[in-house]
């Protein structure tokens, strides 16, 4: 005998399962629709932000191009100023250049060339070389230290007073000394460039030896530092017995350097200012 109640319960269970499956499917479809809409909204927002960022970047690019154009015009004006101001101010003079530490001296050499100066020797020395050499060798009673002797010889060679070939070149490279360029002919002027990252105590010993060597050789020396040097270094330079200039990597600083080499006197800062009249040939050393 068939038990219709069992079949009825089975059918009810099947219908309930089918209904539950349909409900779950509808819920899943609804969740998928919600997730899809959220993704679409996120993509729209991302596209909006990307468009805004691109607009900002275009504005920055336009502004940078404008600034670069202004800088190019300023550089062109500065070069024209230097060419007009410096032309032949040092014609017939040979100028040597020495640096203590890492100094970008390309613009200085260009200014000297614009002024008509002949290329002298170039000397590059590690800024702490003299200090390290003085510490490595004790000073003998009544005699200069090896560091002082080598420094004097290096400067003499730079000024054209030494041999044609720098005798400590191989040894000097290990110690931080490099010399290049120019002929052994005697220089009439000397530019000493100081690394702005060094303190005055670090360069004092080497600088004093160089200046004394130049003084004994009766050569005009000018000490210069790039723009941005610490105020303490610039202040210390103002106490030196030779002309000095700060901001030698600027057009005004380069003009001031040539003016000082031509016979001017003073300690000139980085702020642009009218230069005094150029020294006459009779007043120049």
C-alpha positions in Angstrom: 0.0 0.0 0.0 1.4 3.3 -1.0 2.0 5.8 1.8 0.9 9.1 0.2 2.0 11.0 3.2 5.6 10.0 2.6 5.4 11.0 -1.0 3.7 14.2 0.0 6.5 15.0 2.4 9.1 14.1 -0.3 7.4 16.4 -2.8 7.2 19.2 -0.3 10.9 18.8 0.5 11.7 18.8 -3.2 9.7 22.0 -3.8 11.3 23.6 -0.7 14.7 22.7 -2.0 13.9 24.1 -5.4 12.5 27.2 -3.9 15.6 27.6 -1.7 17.9 27.1 -4.7 16.0 29.7 -6.7 16.2 32.1 -3.7 19.9 31.5 -3.3 20.5 32.0 -7.0 18.5 35.2 -7.0 20.6 36.4 -4.0 23.8 35.5 -5.7 22.7 37.3 -8.9 21.8 40.3 -6.7 25.2 40.2 -5.0 27.0 40.0 -8.3 25.1 42.9 -9.6 26.0 45.0 -6.5 29.7 44.0 -6.9 29.7 44.8 -10.5 28.1 48.2 -9.9 30.7 48.8 -7.2 33.5 47.9 -9.6 32.1 50.2 -12.2 31.8 53.0 -9.7 35.4 52.4 -8.6 36.6 52.5 -12.2 34.7 55.7 -12.9 36.4 57.3 -9.7 39.8 56.0 -10.8 39.3 57.5 -14.2 38.3 60.8 -12.7 41.4 60.9 -10.5 43.6 59.9 -13.4 42.2 62.7 -15.5 42.7 65.2 -12.7 46.3 63.9 -12.1 47.0 64.3 -15.9 45.7 67.8 -15.8 47.9 68.7 -12.8 51.0 67.1 -14.5 50.3 69.1 -17.7 50.1 72.3 -15.6 53.4 71.4 -13.9 55.0 70.6 -17.2 53.9 73.9 -18.6 55.1 75.8 -15.5 58.5 74.0 -15.7 58.9 74.7 -19.4 58.2 78.4 -18.5 60.7 78.4 -15.7 63.3 76.7 -18.0 62.7 79.3 -20.7 63.2 82.1 -18.1 66.4 80.4 -16.9 67.7 80.0 -20.5 67.0 83.7 -21.1 68.7 84.6 -17.8 71.7 82.4 -18.7 71.9 84.0 -22.2 71.7 87.5 -20.6 74.4 86.5 -18.0 76.7 85.2 -20.7 76.2 88.4 -22.8 76.9 90.4 -19.7 80.1 88.5 -19.0 81.2 88.7 -22.6 80.7 92.4 -22.6 82.1 93.0 -19.1 85.1 90.7 -19.1 86.3 90.9 -22.7 90.2 91.1 -22.7 90.4 92.3 -19.1 93.1 89.7 -18.5 94.6 89.6 -22.0 98.2 88.5 -22.0 98.1 87.1 -18.5 98.5 83.5 -17.5 96.3 82.4 -14.6 96.7 79.2 -12.6 93.7 77.6 -10.7 94.0 75.5 -7.6 91.2 73.9 -5.6 91.0 72.5 -2.1 88.3 69.9 -2.1 85.6 69.2 -4.8 84.8 72.4 -6.6 83.0 72.8 -9.9 85.5 75.0 -11.7 84.2 74.8 -15.2 82.4 78.2 -15.0 85.5 79.8 -13.5 87.7 78.5 -16.4 85.1 79.8 -18.9 85.1 83.2 -17.3 88.9 83.3 -17.4 88.7 82.4 -21.1 86.2 85.1 -21.8 88.5 87.6 -20.1 91.3 86.6 -22.4 93.5 84.9 -19.8 95.9 82.2 -21.0 95.4 78.8 -19.4 97.8 78.1 -16.5 98.2 74.8 -14.7 95.3 73.3 -12.7 95.8 71.8 -9.3 93.2 69.8 -7.4 93.9 68.7 -3.8 91.8 66.7 -1.4 90.5 69.2 1.1 91.7 67.3 4.1 95.1 66.3 2.6 97.2 68.9 4.5 95.5 68.0 7.8 96.0 64.3 7.3 99.6 64.8 6.2 100.3 67.1 9.2 98.9 64.4 11.5 100.9 61.6 9.9 104.2 63.4 10.2 105.3 65.2 13.4 106.8 68.6 12.9 110.5 68.7 13.6 112.1 71.4 15.7 112.9 74.4 13.5 112.0 72.6 10.3 108.7 72.5 8.3 106.7 69.3 8.2 106.8 67.1 5.1 103.2 68.3 4.4 104.3 71.9 4.4 107.3 71.2 2.1 105.2 69.2 -0.3 102.5 71.9 -0.3 105.0 74.6 -1.1 106.5 72.5 -3.9 103.1 71.8 -5.3 102.2 75.5 -5.4 105.6 76.4 -6.8 105.0 73.9 -9.6 101.5 75.3 -10.1 102.9 78.8 -10.5 105.5 77.7 -13.0 108.4 77.8 -10.6 108.9 74.0 -10.4 109.9 71.4 -12.9 107.9 70.7 -16.1 106.7 67.4 -14.7 105.1 67.4 -11.2 107.5 65.2 -9.3 105.0 63.8 -6.9 102.3 63.0 -9.4 102.3 59.2 -8.8 102.6 59.7 -5.0 100.3 62.7 -5.1 97.5 60.7 -6.7 97.5 58.4 -3.7 97.5 61.4 -1.3 94.8 63.3 -3.2 96.9 65.6 -5.4 96.2 65.9 -9.1 97.8 68.4 -11.5 96.9 68.8 -15.2 96.9 71.1 -18.1 98.8 74.3 -18.9 102.4 74.9 -19.7 105.3 75.2 -17.2 105.4 78.9 -18.1 105.2 81.2 -15.1 101.7 82.3 -14.1 100.9 85.9 -13.3 97.8 85.2 -11.2 96.3 82.5 -9.0 92.7 81.5 -8.2 92.2 79.3 -5.2 88.8 77.7 -5.0 87.5 76.2 -1.7 85.0 73.3 -1.3 82.0 74.8 0.4 81.4 71.6 2.3 84.7 72.0 4.2 85.2 74.1 7.3 87.8 76.8 7.5 89.9 74.9 10.0 90.0 72.0 7.5 91.5 74.2 4.8 93.3 76.8 6.9 96.7 75.0 6.9 96.8 74.3 3.2 95.4 77.7 2.3 98.0 79.6 4.4 100.8 77.6 2.8 99.5 78.4 -0.7 99.0 82.1 0.0 102.5 82.3 1.6 104.0 80.6 -1.5 102.2 83.0 -3.8 103.2 86.0 -1.7 106.9 85.0 -1.9 106.6 84.5 -5.6 105.0 88.0 -5.8 101.9 86.6 -7.5 98.4 88.0 -7.2 96.1 85.5 -5.5 92.3 85.5 -5.1 90.4 83.1 -2.9 86.9 82.2 -4.0 84.0 80.0 -2.8 80.8 78.9 -4.7 77.4 80.2 -3.9 75.8 78.5 -0.8 79.0 78.3 1.2 78.4 78.4 5.0 78.4 81.9 6.4 81.2 81.0 8.8 83.5 80.1 5.9 82.7 83.3 4.0 83.2 85.3 7.2 86.6 83.6 7.8 87.6 84.5 4.2 87.0 88.2 4.9 89.9 88.0 7.4 92.4 86.8 4.8 95.1 89.3 3.6 94.2 88.7 -0.1 91.1 89.5 -2.1 88.2 87.1 -1.8 84.9 86.5 -3.6 81.8 84.4 -2.6 79.4 83.1 -5.2 82.1 82.6 -7.9 79.8 80.2 -9.7 77.4 83.1 -10.5 77.8 85.8 -13.2 78.4 88.5 -10.7 80.9 86.4 -8.8 82.8 85.6 -12.0 82.9 89.3 -13.0 84.1 90.1 -9.4 86.8 87.5 -9.7 88.1 88.9 -12.9 87.9 92.4 -11.4 90.0 91.3 -8.5 92.5 89.5 -10.7 92.8 92.7 -12.7 93.9 94.6 -9.6 90.8 95.3 -7.6 90.8 95.0 -3.8 88.3 93.8 -1.3 86.1 90.9 0.0 83.1 90.7 -2.3 80.0 88.8 -1.2 77.5 86.9 -3.4 74.9 89.7 -3.6 75.0 91.4 -7.0 76.3 94.9 -6.9 77.8 97.4 -9.2 81.6 96.9 -9.5 83.9 99.8 -9.0 85.7 101.1 -12.0 88.1 98.6 -13.5 91.7 99.1 -12.4 93.9 100.7 -15.0 96.8 98.8 -16.6 99.2 101.0 -14.6 97.5 100.1 -11.3 97.3 96.4 -12.2 100.2 94.1 -10.9 
